[in-house]
């Protein structure tokens, strides 16, 4: 059964580890992440961007697939199904469809409008037992067409949003989505420290987890980051193994053209990547 991310993230914050949010794109992705979480006794958050939701035939299809897998694969670890970088309308649609967690990204609105819309969603989600993530300061890179330059959030604005009663807060600290450029300045730990001092027990979220050096990830966790989002890294691992399979001509041998065979090496690569991240984040055996 899907659960809200609230309890798993409060435990992570108290225990100084982080829970990974791994974005899903299809059946293979979802199955790989769920099995890896179960095998490693780790809580997990399945992230769905609005674009991926559309690609997978809508939020109801996603909910049906995930619920079916939880039952068929006998998944007992805590699993949250979370809308990633949701618009206000997207968040409403996911709540309606049966997601257990949503993100409302109001970072491109004025702080007043971000507060007003977040407040409405706090009231709705808390009445339904759904966790809510809010964002202050746009995360750099591109996410579903929204391009941000790796801004650093204002800690006072973070406190204003945290005080509304959201479950978790994504604050820009110089992190970006996708691959990091050569000239990336790194994470602003001073900002993160200032944000944590003001938001106290609030679990903080680090977006753009692909490509951040391990020591920075560990430092971010020590400064209150309890949820780390990973997407690009799984995509790169999947693509590399799929390319290898085709380039080695395996699809031309016997029944190698069977889609289940073509997708198998990429599936294993996602599992290996997810396990590696769970080890780094410290969530193994924390279910």
C-alpha positions as CSV (number, residue, x, y, z in Angstrom):
1,X,0.0,0.0,0.0
2,X,1.3,3.4,-0.9
3,X,2.2,5.7,2.0
4,X,2.8,9.4,2.5
5,X,6.5,10.4,2.5
6,X,6.1,12.1,5.9
7,X,7.1,9.4,8.3
8,X,10.0,8.0,6.2
9,X,11.4,11.5,5.8
10,X,11.0,12.5,9.5
11,X,12.9,9.3,10.4
12,X,15.6,10.1,7.8
13,X,16.0,13.6,9.2
14,X,16.3,12.3,12.8
15,X,18.6,9.5,11.7
16,X,20.9,11.6,9.5
17,X,20.3,9.7,6.3
18,X,18.3,10.4,3.1
19,X,15.6,8.6,1.2
20,X,16.1,8.5,-2.6
21,X,13.4,9.7,-4.9
22,X,13.9,7.8,-8.2
23,X,11.9,9.0,-11.1
24,X,10.0,6.4,-13.1
25,X,9.4,6.4,-16.9
26,X,7.8,3.0,-17.6
27,X,7.2,-0.5,-16.2
28,X,10.9,-1.5,-16.3
29,X,11.9,1.6,-14.3
30,X,9.2,1.1,-11.7
31,X,9.8,-2.6,-11.2
32,X,13.6,-2.2,-11.0
33,X,13.3,0.5,-8.3
34,X,10.7,-1.4,-6.2
35,X,12.6,-4.6,-6.3
36,X,15.9,-2.9,-5.3
37,X,14.1,-1.2,-2.4
38,X,12.7,-4.5,-1.2
39,X,16.0,-6.4,-1.6
40,X,17.8,-3.7,0.4
41,X,15.1,-3.1,3.0
42,X,15.0,0.6,2.1
43,X,12.1,3.1,2.0
44,X,11.7,4.6,-1.4
45,X,9.9,7.5,-3.3
46,X,8.8,6.9,-6.9
47,X,8.9,10.3,-8.7
48,X,6.7,11.1,-11.6
49,X,7.2,14.3,-13.6
50,X,4.2,15.7,-15.4
51,X,5.8,14.8,-18.7
52,X,6.4,11.2,-17.6
53,X,2.8,11.1,-16.3
54,X,1.6,12.1,-19.8
55,X,3.9,9.6,-21.4
56,X,2.6,6.7,-19.2
57,X,-1.0,7.5,-20.3
58,X,-2.0,9.6,-17.3
59,X,-1.8,9.5,-13.5
60,X,-4.5,6.9,-13.1
61,X,-2.5,4.5,-15.3
62,X,0.6,5.1,-13.1
63,X,-1.3,4.6,-9.9
64,X,-2.8,1.3,-11.2
65,X,0.6,0.0,-12.3
66,X,2.3,0.9,-9.1
67,X,-0.4,-0.5,-6.9
68,X,-0.5,-3.7,-8.9
69,X,3.3,-4.1,-8.6
70,X,3.2,-3.5,-4.8
71,X,0.8,-6.4,-4.5
72,X,2.3,-8.8,-7.1
73,X,5.9,-8.3,-6.1
74,X,4.9,-8.4,-2.4
75,X,6.6,-5.1,-1.5
76,X,6.6,-4.5,2.2
77,X,9.0,-1.5,2.5
78,X,7.4,2.0,2.6
79,X,6.8,3.3,-0.9
80,X,5.5,6.8,-1.7
81,X,4.3,7.8,-5.2
82,X,5.2,11.4,-5.7
83,X,4.5,14.0,-8.3
84,X,7.8,15.8,-9.2
85,X,7.8,19.5,-10.0
86,X,4.0,19.7,-10.2
87,X,2.0,22.6,-11.3
88,X,-1.0,23.5,-9.2
89,X,-3.3,21.7,-11.7
90,X,-1.0,18.7,-11.8
91,X,-0.9,18.4,-8.1
92,X,-4.8,18.5,-8.0
93,X,-4.9,15.8,-10.7
94,X,-2.5,13.5,-8.8
95,X,-4.3,13.9,-5.5
96,X,-7.5,12.9,-7.4
97,X,-5.7,9.9,-9.1
98,X,-4.4,8.4,-5.9
99,X,-0.8,9.6,-5.5
100,X,0.4,9.5,-1.9
101,X,2.6,12.5,-2.2
102,X,2.8,15.6,-4.4
103,X,5.2,18.5,-5.1
104,X,3.9,21.9,-5.9
105,X,6.7,23.9,-7.6
106,X,5.7,27.5,-7.1
107,X,9.3,28.7,-7.3
108,X,8.6,30.7,-10.5
109,X,5.8,32.7,-8.9
110,X,6.3,35.7,-6.6
111,X,6.8,34.6,-3.0
112,X,3.2,35.9,-2.2
113,X,1.6,33.7,-4.9
114,X,3.8,30.7,-4.0
115,X,2.6,31.1,-0.4
116,X,-1.1,31.5,-1.3
117,X,-1.1,28.4,-3.6
118,X,1.0,26.3,-1.3
119,X,-1.3,27.1,1.6
120,X,-4.4,25.9,-0.3
121,X,-2.6,22.6,-1.1
122,X,-1.4,22.2,2.6
123,X,-5.1,22.3,3.7
124,X,-6.1,19.8,1.0
125,X,-3.2,17.3,1.4
126,X,-3.3,17.3,5.2
127,X,-7.0,16.4,5.2
128,X,-6.2,13.4,2.9
129,X,-3.0,12.3,4.6
130,X,-0.9,13.1,1.5
131,X,2.6,14.5,1.9
132,X,3.4,17.8,0.2
133,X,6.7,19.2,-1.1
134,X,7.2,22.9,-1.8
135,X,10.0,24.7,-3.6
136,X,11.8,28.0,-3.0
137,X,14.4,29.2,-5.5
138,X,14.4,27.5,-8.9
139,X,16.6,24.5,-9.3
140,X,18.9,25.0,-12.3
141,X,18.9,23.1,-15.6
142,X,15.8,22.0,-17.4
143,X,12.8,20.2,-15.9
144,X,9.9,19.7,-18.3
145,X,10.7,22.8,-20.2
146,X,11.2,25.1,-17.2
147,X,14.8,26.3,-17.2
148,X,16.5,27.5,-14.0
149,X,20.1,28.6,-13.5
150,X,20.8,27.0,-10.1
151,X,19.5,29.8,-7.9
152,X,20.2,30.1,-4.2
153,X,17.0,30.3,-2.2
154,X,16.4,33.0,0.4
155,X,16.4,31.3,3.8
156,X,13.7,33.7,5.1
157,X,11.4,32.8,2.2
158,X,12.1,29.1,3.0
159,X,11.0,29.7,6.6
160,X,7.8,31.4,5.3
161,X,6.9,28.4,3.2
162,X,8.0,25.8,5.8
163,X,5.7,27.5,8.4
164,X,2.7,26.8,6.2
165,X,2.9,23.2,7.2
166,X,4.4,21.5,4.2
167,X,5.9,18.1,4.7
168,X,9.3,18.8,3.0
169,X,11.0,21.7,1.4
170,X,13.1,21.8,-1.8
171,X,15.4,24.8,-1.6
172,X,17.8,25.8,-4.4
173,X,21.4,25.8,-3.2
174,X,23.1,25.9,-6.5
175,X,22.1,22.4,-7.6
176,X,20.9,21.8,-11.2
177,X,19.0,19.1,-13.1
178,X,20.8,16.9,-15.6
179,X,24.5,16.7,-16.1
180,X,26.6,19.3,-14.3
181,X,28.6,21.7,-16.5
182,X,32.4,22.0,-16.2
183,X,32.2,25.4,-14.6
184,X,29.7,24.5,-11.9
185,X,30.4,26.3,-8.6
186,X,29.3,23.5,-6.3
187,X,26.6,23.5,-3.6
188,X,26.2,26.5,-1.2
189,X,26.5,24.8,2.2
190,X,26.3,28.2,4.0
191,X,22.8,28.7,2.5
192,X,21.8,25.1,3.4
193,X,22.9,25.7,7.0
194,X,21.0,29.0,7.2
195,X,17.9,27.3,5.8
196,X,18.1,24.4,8.3
197,X,18.6,26.8,11.3
198,X,15.3,28.5,10.4
199,X,13.3,25.5,9.3
200,X,14.5,23.2,12.1
201,X,12.8,19.7,11.9
202,X,11.6,20.2,8.3
203,X,13.1,17.5,6.0
204,X,15.0,19.3,3.2
205,X,15.1,18.0,-0.4
206,X,18.0,18.1,-2.8
207,X,17.0,18.1,-6.5
208,X,19.5,17.2,-9.3
209,X,21.2,14.5,-7.4
210,X,23.0,13.2,-10.5
211,X,26.6,14.2,-10.7
212,X,27.0,15.8,-7.3
213,X,30.3,14.5,-5.8
214,X,29.8,11.9,-2.9
215,X,31.4,14.1,-0.3
216,X,29.0,16.9,-1.1
217,X,26.0,14.6,-0.9
218,X,27.2,13.4,2.6
219,X,27.7,16.9,3.8
220,X,24.2,17.9,2.5
221,X,22.7,15.0,4.5
222,X,24.6,16.1,7.6
223,X,23.0,19.6,7.1
224,X,19.4,18.3,7.0
225,X,18.8,17.0,3.5
226,X,16.5,14.0,3.9
227,X,15.3,13.4,0.4
228,X,17.5,13.3,-2.7
229,X,16.1,13.1,-6.2
230,X,17.8,10.9,-8.8
231,X,16.7,10.7,-12.5
232,X,19.4,11.4,-15.1
233,X,21.8,8.8,-13.6
234,X,19.4,6.0,-14.1
235,X,18.6,7.1,-17.6
236,X,22.3,7.2,-18.5
237,X,22.9,3.8,-17.0
238,X,19.9,2.3,-18.9
239,X,21.0,3.9,-22.2
240,X,24.6,2.7,-21.9
241,X,23.6,-0.9,-21.4
242,X,20.9,-0.8,-24.1
243,X,23.4,0.7,-26.5
244,X,25.9,-2.1,-25.7
245,X,23.3,-4.8,-26.3
246,X,22.5,-3.5,-29.7
247,X,26.0,-2.7,-30.7
248,X,27.1,-6.2,-29.8
249,X,24.4,-7.4,-32.2
250,X,22.6,-9.4,-29.5
251,X,19.2,-8.4,-30.9
252,X,20.1,-10.3,-34.1
253,X,21.0,-13.6,-32.3
254,X,18.1,-16.0,-31.8
255,X,15.2,-14.4,-30.1
256,X,17.3,-11.4,-29.1
257,X,14.8,-9.0,-30.6
258,X,12.3,-9.9,-27.9
259,X,11.7,-6.5,-26.1
260,X,12.0,-8.3,-22.8
261,X,15.5,-9.3,-23.8
262,X,16.4,-5.9,-25.2
263,X,15.4,-4.1,-22.1
264,X,16.9,-6.6,-19.6
265,X,20.5,-5.2,-19.4
266,X,19.2,-1.7,-19.0
267,X,16.8,-2.9,-16.2
268,X,19.7,-4.5,-14.3
269,X,21.7,-1.2,-14.8
270,X,18.9,0.8,-13.1
271,X,18.9,-1.7,-10.2
272,X,22.6,-1.4,-9.8
273,X,22.4,2.5,-9.9
274,X,19.6,2.6,-7.4
275,X,21.4,0.3,-5.0
276,X,24.6,2.4,-5.2
277,X,22.6,5.5,-4.4
278,X,20.8,3.9,-1.5
279,X,24.2,2.9,0.0
280,X,25.4,6.5,-0.4
281,X,22.3,8.0,1.1
282,X,22.3,5.6,4.0
283,X,18.8,4.3,3.6
284,X,19.6,0.6,3.4
285,X,17.9,-1.4,6.2
286,X,16.0,1.6,7.3
287,X,12.6,0.4,6.1
